[in-house]
């Protein structure tokens, strides 16, 4: 399939500001796309609330059953499908690697997106995982918009954290360099979820290959456009693809 001949792509980006999601989804749905491609759990939930007819394909989505996106992994049902992101298993390993690099650190800052239920849900899991380590103190700070990131690092400085674990979220990918600069100024070693954040100046990362994930997602979209999933998804007579994401990269 060739873009411009077989399909068109309409891109809308929040640029890390989730307050723009409802307006952007309204714009996309008004285009009557054949499928909506979106990133992370928060945006997938917003898209599913906005339409029950247009097929939605999610990438980097965590706990889709628990958050009500699908009935089950084997049989999603409804109008949502995509790729599962097992963040629950990644975060403890990220913390483990961070402790190996900075073994003397006992106060760990955790930066998470409070608007992303997958991020918020990861905090109790991380606290449970560290319950057997009484000398380790987690300092979680939630943010919702880019402007909150500076305030978060001020909170980290106030609580005298020694390292920072940054959860996987498009908000942090969009502001990777700014986060890396803040951490460097504060002399705080950082652990990220994506390699691209290290390329922007972060110390280290452990997580999914974002580019590979999006390439795999393209196969889902192509199958839907070709009608393979017509019994699973309703609607979609056109060949226009709506893409909703939070990254500034186009």
C-alpha positions as CSV (number, residue, x, y, z in Angstrom):
1,X,0.0,0.0,0.0
2,X,1.3,3.4,-1.0
3,X,0.5,6.6,1.0
4,X,-1.2,9.2,-1.1
5,X,-2.5,6.6,-3.5
6,X,-4.1,3.9,-1.3
7,X,-4.5,5.9,1.9
8,X,-4.0,9.3,3.5
9,X,-2.6,10.1,7.0
10,X,-4.0,12.8,9.2
11,X,-1.7,13.6,12.2
12,X,-2.7,15.3,15.4
13,X,-0.3,15.8,18.3
14,X,-0.8,16.9,21.9
15,X,2.9,17.9,22.2
16,X,2.8,16.5,25.7
17,X,-0.3,18.4,26.8
18,X,-3.1,15.9,27.5
19,X,-5.7,18.7,27.9
20,X,-5.7,18.9,24.1
21,X,-6.8,15.3,23.7
22,X,-10.6,15.8,23.5
23,X,-10.3,18.6,20.9
24,X,-7.8,16.6,18.8
25,X,-9.9,13.4,18.9
26,X,-13.0,15.4,17.8
27,X,-11.0,16.7,14.8
28,X,-9.9,13.2,13.9
29,X,-13.3,11.6,14.2
30,X,-14.8,14.4,12.1
31,X,-12.5,13.2,9.3
32,X,-14.3,9.8,9.4
33,X,-11.0,7.8,9.3
34,X,-10.9,4.1,8.6
35,X,-8.8,3.5,11.7
36,X,-7.3,5.6,14.5
37,X,-3.7,4.8,15.6
38,X,-2.8,6.0,19.1
39,X,0.0,5.7,21.7
40,X,-0.1,4.6,25.3
41,X,-2.9,3.6,27.6
42,X,-4.2,7.1,28.4
43,X,-4.7,8.1,24.8
44,X,-6.2,4.7,23.9
45,X,-8.8,5.1,26.7
46,X,-9.6,8.6,25.5
47,X,-10.1,7.3,21.9
48,X,-12.3,4.4,23.0
49,X,-14.5,6.8,25.0
50,X,-14.7,9.1,22.0
51,X,-15.9,6.4,19.5
52,X,-17.3,2.9,19.6
53,X,-17.4,2.6,15.8
54,X,-14.0,3.5,14.4
55,X,-11.4,0.8,14.8
56,X,-8.6,1.9,17.2
57,X,-5.1,0.4,17.2
58,X,-2.9,1.1,20.2
59,X,0.9,0.8,20.6
60,X,2.7,0.8,23.9
61,X,-0.5,0.0,25.8
62,X,-0.3,-1.5,29.3
63,X,-2.9,-3.6,31.0
64,X,-5.7,-3.3,28.4
65,X,-8.0,-5.9,30.1
66,X,-7.6,-4.2,33.6
67,X,-8.4,-0.8,32.1
68,X,-11.4,-2.0,30.1
69,X,-10.0,-1.6,26.6
70,X,-10.6,-5.2,25.7
71,X,-12.4,-8.2,27.1
72,X,-9.4,-10.4,26.9
73,X,-6.0,-10.5,25.2
74,X,-7.0,-13.5,23.1
75,X,-10.4,-12.1,22.1
76,X,-10.4,-8.3,22.4
77,X,-13.9,-7.7,21.1
78,X,-15.2,-4.1,20.6
79,X,-13.2,-1.7,18.4
80,X,-9.8,-1.8,20.1
81,X,-6.7,-3.9,19.3
82,X,-2.9,-3.3,19.4
83,X,0.3,-4.2,21.1
84,X,0.7,-5.0,24.8
85,X,3.4,-3.2,26.8
86,X,4.3,-5.2,29.9
87,X,5.4,-2.2,32.0
88,X,4.8,-4.0,35.2
89,X,7.8,-6.3,34.5
90,X,10.0,-3.6,33.1
91,X,9.9,-1.1,35.9
92,X,11.4,-3.4,38.6
93,X,14.2,-4.3,36.2
94,X,14.8,-0.6,35.5
95,X,15.2,0.0,39.2
96,X,17.5,-3.0,39.6
97,X,19.8,-1.7,36.9
98,X,19.7,1.8,38.3
99,X,20.8,0.5,41.7
100,X,23.6,-1.5,40.1
101,X,25.0,1.7,38.6
102,X,24.5,3.7,41.7
103,X,24.6,1.1,44.6
104,X,24.9,3.8,47.3
105,X,21.6,5.5,46.4
106,X,18.8,5.0,48.9
107,X,16.4,7.8,47.8
108,X,15.0,7.2,44.4
109,X,12.9,9.8,42.6
110,X,10.1,8.4,40.4
111,X,8.7,10.6,37.6
112,X,5.3,9.5,36.4
113,X,2.4,10.9,34.3
114,X,-0.5,11.2,36.7
115,X,-2.9,11.5,33.7
116,X,-1.8,8.0,32.5
117,X,-3.5,5.3,34.5
118,X,-0.8,2.8,33.5
119,X,1.8,5.1,35.1
120,X,-0.3,5.7,38.2
121,X,-0.9,2.0,38.5
122,X,2.8,1.3,38.3
123,X,3.6,3.1,41.5
124,X,1.9,0.6,43.9
125,X,3.6,-2.2,42.0
126,X,7.0,-0.6,42.4
127,X,6.3,0.1,46.1
128,X,5.3,-3.6,46.6
129,X,8.5,-4.7,44.8
130,X,10.7,-2.6,47.1
131,X,8.8,-3.4,50.3
132,X,11.5,-5.9,51.3
133,X,14.2,-3.2,51.0
134,X,13.5,-1.0,54.1
135,X,16.6,1.2,53.4
136,X,15.3,2.1,50.0
137,X,13.0,5.2,49.8
138,X,10.9,5.9,46.8
139,X,9.9,9.5,46.1
140,X,7.2,9.4,43.4
141,X,6.2,12.7,41.8
142,X,3.3,12.9,39.3
143,X,3.0,15.4,36.5
144,X,0.3,16.1,33.9
145,X,1.7,18.8,31.5
146,X,5.2,19.8,30.4
147,X,5.3,22.7,32.8
148,X,5.0,20.4,35.7
149,X,8.4,18.7,35.0
150,X,10.4,21.6,36.4
151,X,8.3,21.5,39.6
152,X,8.9,17.8,39.8
153,X,12.7,18.2,39.8
154,X,12.3,20.9,42.4
155,X,10.5,18.4,44.6
156,X,13.3,15.9,43.9
157,X,15.8,18.4,45.1
158,X,13.8,19.2,48.2
159,X,13.6,15.5,49.1
160,X,17.3,15.0,48.3
161,X,16.8,12.1,45.9
162,X,20.0,10.5,44.5
163,X,18.7,9.0,41.3
164,X,15.6,9.4,39.1
165,X,13.5,6.6,37.5
166,X,11.4,8.0,34.6
167,X,8.3,6.0,33.7
168,X,7.5,5.2,30.1
169,X,5.2,7.9,28.8
170,X,4.9,10.0,25.6
171,X,5.0,13.1,27.7
172,X,8.5,12.3,28.8
173,X,9.6,11.2,25.4
174,X,8.4,14.6,24.0
175,X,10.4,16.4,26.7
176,X,13.4,14.0,26.8
177,X,16.1,16.6,26.4
178,X,14.6,19.0,28.9
179,X,14.4,16.2,31.5
180,X,18.0,15.1,30.7
181,X,19.2,18.7,31.1
182,X,17.4,19.1,34.5
183,X,18.9,15.8,35.7
184,X,22.4,16.8,34.5
185,X,22.1,20.2,36.3
186,X,21.0,18.5,39.5
187,X,23.7,15.7,39.0
188,X,21.0,13.0,39.1
189,X,21.6,9.7,37.3
190,X,18.5,8.8,35.3
191,X,16.9,5.6,34.1
192,X,14.4,5.9,31.1
193,X,12.2,3.5,29.3
194,X,13.3,4.3,25.7
195,X,16.7,4.4,24.1
196,X,15.8,7.7,22.3
197,X,15.8,9.4,25.8
198,X,19.4,8.4,26.3
199,X,20.3,9.8,22.9
200,X,18.7,13.0,24.2
201,X,21.1,13.1,27.1
202,X,19.8,10.6,29.7
203,X,22.1,8.2,31.5
204,X,20.6,4.9,30.7
205,X,17.4,3.1,29.5
206,X,15.8,-0.3,29.6
207,X,12.6,-1.0,27.7
208,X,10.8,-1.6,24.5
209,X,12.2,-0.7,21.0
210,X,9.7,2.1,20.1
211,X,10.5,2.0,16.3
212,X,10.0,-1.7,16.2
213,X,6.7,-1.5,18.0
214,X,5.4,1.1,15.6
215,X,6.5,-1.0,12.6
216,X,4.6,-4.0,14.0
217,X,1.6,-1.8,14.6
218,X,1.6,-0.8,10.9
219,X,0.7,-4.5,10.1
220,X,-2.5,-4.2,12.3
221,X,-3.5,-1.0,10.5
222,X,-2.9,-2.5,7.1
223,X,-5.0,-5.6,7.9
224,X,-7.9,-3.4,9.0
225,X,-7.7,-1.2,5.9
226,X,-7.8,-4.4,3.8
227,X,-10.9,-5.6,5.7
228,X,-9.2,-8.5,7.5
229,X,-10.7,-7.5,10.9
230,X,-14.1,-6.5,9.6
231,X,-15.9,-8.9,11.9
232,X,-14.1,-7.5,14.9
233,X,-14.3,-3.8,14.0
234,X,-17.4,-1.8,12.9
235,X,-17.5,1.1,10.5
236,X,-14.7,2.6,8.3
237,X,-15.7,3.0,4.7
238,X,-12.9,5.4,3.8
239,X,-9.2,4.9,3.5
240,X,-7.9,7.7,5.7
241,X,-5.8,6.9,8.8
242,X,-6.0,9.2,11.8
243,X,-2.9,9.2,14.0
244,X,-3.0,10.6,17.5
245,X,0.2,10.7,19.5
246,X,2.0,12.9,22.0
247,X,5.4,13.0,20.5
248,X,6.8,16.1,18.9
249,X,8.6,14.0,16.4
250,X,6.7,13.7,13.1
